[in-house]
Amino acid sequence: MSNADQEEFWTSDAGPNWVAQQENMDALLAPVLDLLLDRTPLKSGDTVLDIGCGTGVSVAAAARIVGTKGHVTGLDISQTMLDLAAQRTTATNASFLKADAQNHSFHTSFDAIISRFGVMFFNDTVAALANLDTALAPGGTMTFAAWGPAPQNPYFMVPAKAAIGVLGEMPKVDRTLPGPFAFEDSNRVLGMMTRAGLGDPGVETVHLDLTPPGDATETAALLLKIGPAQRAIAHHEADAAATARVQEAVANAISQFDTDLGLRIPACIHIYSARKPA
């Protein structure tokens, strides 16, 4: 079973938006990348596979840690995002691979597999994790960052509620299906990791603040391009006037997170980990 729908979505739909907003998204999610790398036991000389590497910020960060004696391979299903990743990554110890991690035949073993929000979109998560395990060297580690429970992530829920307040209700979605919250239930995910045969599966739940680079108005404009507000606008086929009202409502809603340091949006992040027996 392939992830063709996800490939189309991240190449032709979401991918161009992420490319256009790459700097803003990197700044917003920087605390999550820092957390992921802090929890990943990388060392100089390691070989790393980055799943769902997107536009490459995590590849570049991991490449700095493993040094010139190591290597990082960034894998993504979206050519749109990989094109920018290759363009902006200057590290000589990094490369990129367009592939579906669920069924790609890996001929290289890696010391570590990492992912920042890149593992929640598999059609068959158990099959995907089992396949990734074949790419892990004995004693190697997997470390994945995924969104925790939706109600604890106002980055999604606050703009969604604001958009619904302006445009009306959206169809209910099954959050266990491929999407940002497919890994929110840690017990369910740990069960899938066990069924996939991963060694020593575990999870740590961390609360942190996301750090959007702009003020409430600028961040609202970003959230109208990526996330639930954008989907609400598309679903309701909102015109320019309605879209402007949504942006104003989102800006007003997220202004509650304004601090002396700028916007700080609370987030709940699951860090999943596994280690292959040596």
Secondary structure, DSSP 8 states (H G I E B T S, - for coil): ---HHHHHIIIIIHHHHHHHTHHHHHHHHHHHHHHHHHTS---TT-EEEEET-TTSHHHHHHHHHH-TTSEEEEEES-HHHHHHHHHH---TTEEEEE--TTT----S-EEEEEEES-STT-SSHHHHHHHHHTTEEEEEEEEEEEE--GGG-HHHHHHHHHHHHHH-------TTSSSTTTT--HHHHHHHHHHTT-SS-EEEEEEEEE--SS-HHHHHHHHTTSSHHHHHHHHHT--HHHHHHHHHHHHHHHGGGEETTEE-EEEEEEEEEEE---
